[in-house]
Amino acid sequence: MTAIRRGRAEDLEVVAAIQQASLGAARWNVADYLEQSFLVAVDGDRILGFLVARTVAADECEILNLAVAPDFRRKGVARGLLDSALQGFRGGVFLEVRESNGIAQEFYKSLGFKELSKRKGYYDSPPETAIVMKFYSC
Ligand SMILES: CC(C)(COP(=O)(O)OP(=O)(O)OC[C@H]1O[C@@H](n2cnc3c(N)ncnc32)[C@H](O)[C@@H]1OP(=O)(O)O)[C@@H](O)C(=O)NCCC(=O)NCCS
């Protein structure tokens, strides 16, 4: 059974491996996640996925990264992480996603996110436009 808890230093090796295996995920230094709002989805000892977010204002937050281990996708893990991250939060939730990452866009749309704008040349390695998406959590 999947549970959601705060991420810890001992989770970082597995989180880095999930990030590495997830094409659409941001490739940041996972140690920095400990300074953000960092959640992991676990089944017993196994880490299935993670989410990193930060509050940018009292009524605004940003999803910085989200990924689920390839063999645990499409089982509601990311939905559980996002629901948990937004529990009790009221306000605008923003994120950027690569234009080519149709799966993540479908995922966010399924939860009510709408496309807000595009940022040309936002990404590098490889260069790509970002789609900015927004959801109002209440
Ligand atoms: C995007 C991602 C996090 C979704 O994780 P997940 O745990 O598989 O998603 P969920 O099982 O919670 O899916 C919830 C809903 O999103 C939509 N969805 C998820 N994956 C989808 C897919 N491959 N195709 C179409 N819709 C999809 C569906 O509506 C799904 O509900 P359903 O399964 O009842 O139909 C995962 O695919 C992933 O790790 N991708 C690589 C990293 C990435 O792109 N991160 C986003 C960075 S912005």
The ligand as an ORCA input file, in Angstrom:
! r2SCAN-3c Opt
* xyz 0 1
  C       4.002     12.306    -15.293
  C       4.155     11.225    -14.208
  C       4.765     11.881    -12.944
  C       2.752     10.644    -13.884
  O       2.907      9.717    -12.818
  P       1.883      8.485    -12.579
  O       2.075      8.023    -11.179
  O       2.059      7.480    -13.668
  O       0.468      9.215    -12.761
  P      -0.932      8.719    -12.134
  O      -0.968      7.230    -12.160
  O      -1.136      9.393    -10.816
  O      -1.941      9.292    -13.225
  C      -3.059     10.111    -12.911
  C      -3.761     10.440    -14.214
  O      -2.880     11.182    -15.092
  C      -3.144     10.812    -16.463
  N      -1.986     10.088    -17.001
  C      -0.916      9.605    -16.317
  N      -0.064      8.975    -17.168
  C      -0.621      9.067    -18.387
  C      -0.227      8.584    -19.662
  N       0.918      7.882    -19.829
  N      -1.021      8.857    -20.728
  C      -2.181      9.555    -20.577
  N      -2.623     10.035    -19.371
  C      -1.848      9.783    -18.306
  C      -4.349      9.861    -16.419
  O      -5.518     10.666    -16.481
  C      -4.185      9.240    -15.031
  O      -5.404      8.719    -14.508
  P      -5.878      7.214    -14.920
  O      -4.670      6.317    -14.800
  O      -6.951      6.919    -13.901
  O      -6.381      7.320    -16.323
  C       5.058     10.035    -14.713
  O       4.634      9.644    -15.997
  C       6.543     10.359    -14.759
  O       7.285     10.154    -13.783
  N       6.997     10.873    -15.935
  C       8.425     11.207    -16.100
  C       8.809     12.446    -15.312
  C       8.007     13.668    -15.741
  O       7.703     13.887    -16.905
  N       7.711     14.512    -14.732
  C       6.961     15.732    -14.926
  C       7.877     16.883    -14.774
  S       6.994     18.406    -15.084
*
